[in-house]
Amino acid sequence: LTRIIKYHAEQNSLEFDERLSEQTYYDDDYKISDWAKESVNIISACKIMLGVGENRFDPQGIYSREQSAVTILRLYKYLD
């Protein structure tokens, strides 16, 4: 998802705001793999994925079809 956001910015001569990758704190932040933290921060800052509630991201949880549909819709709206 972050690659799509960055690619869209590049293709439309928009500047990607690197501040989006700054740390977003979730109570279960320690469960987010190091390689994924920057992407989680960007996706959260863009309001595309907001976690599962109660300030939890649940990176190792089950991702439902409904969550997938909402994520794609939010991504579409963000890019528009």
C-alpha positions in Angstrom: 0.0 0.0 0.0 2.8 2.4 0.8 4.4 1.7 -2.5 1.2 2.6 -4.3 1.0 5.9 -2.4 4.6 6.7 -3.2 4.3 5.7 -6.8 1.1 7.8 -7.2 2.9 10.8 -5.8 5.9 10.2 -8.1 3.7 9.8 -11.2 1.7 12.9 -10.5 4.7 15.1 -9.6 3.6 15.3 -6.0 6.0 15.4 -3.2 5.7 12.5 -0.7 5.8 13.9 2.8 8.4 11.8 4.6 6.9 12.9 7.9 4.2 10.4 7.3 6.7 7.6 8.2 7.3 9.0 11.7 6.3 6.8 14.6 2.7 6.1 15.3 2.2 4.5 18.6 -0.1 1.6 19.1 -0.3 -0.4 22.4 0.8 -3.5 20.5 3.5 -1.7 18.6 6.0 -4.3 19.8 4.2 -6.9 17.7 4.8 -5.0 14.5 7.9 -6.4 12.6 10.7 -3.9 12.3 10.6 -4.2 8.5 6.9 -3.2 8.5 6.9 -0.3 11.0 7.5 2.5 8.4 4.7 1.2 6.2 2.3 0.9 9.2 3.2 4.4 10.2 2.5 5.8 6.7 -0.8 3.8 6.3 -2.0 5.0 9.7 -1.0 8.6 9.1 -2.9 8.5 5.7 -5.9 7.1 7.6 -6.1 4.1 5.3 -5.6 1.5 8.0 -6.5 2.6 11.6 -6.1 -0.6 13.5 -8.7 -2.7 15.2 -9.8 -0.3 18.0 -8.6 0.3 21.6 -5.3 1.7 20.1 -4.3 -1.7 18.8 -3.1 -2.4 15.3 -3.2 -6.2 15.6 -0.5 -6.9 13.0 -0.7 -10.7 13.5 -4.5 -10.9 13.6 -6.8 -12.2 10.9 -7.6 -9.6 8.2 -11.2 -10.0 7.0 -12.7 -9.4 3.6 -14.6 -6.5 5.0 -11.4 -4.9 6.3 -9.8 -5.5 2.9 -12.7 -3.8 1.2 -12.6 -0.8 3.5 -8.8 -0.5 3.1 -9.1 -0.5 -0.7 -11.9 2.1 -0.6 -9.9 4.4 1.7 -6.8 4.0 -0.5 -8.9 4.9 -3.5 -10.3 8.0 -1.8 -6.8 9.0 -0.6 -5.4 8.8 -4.0 -8.3 10.7 -5.5 
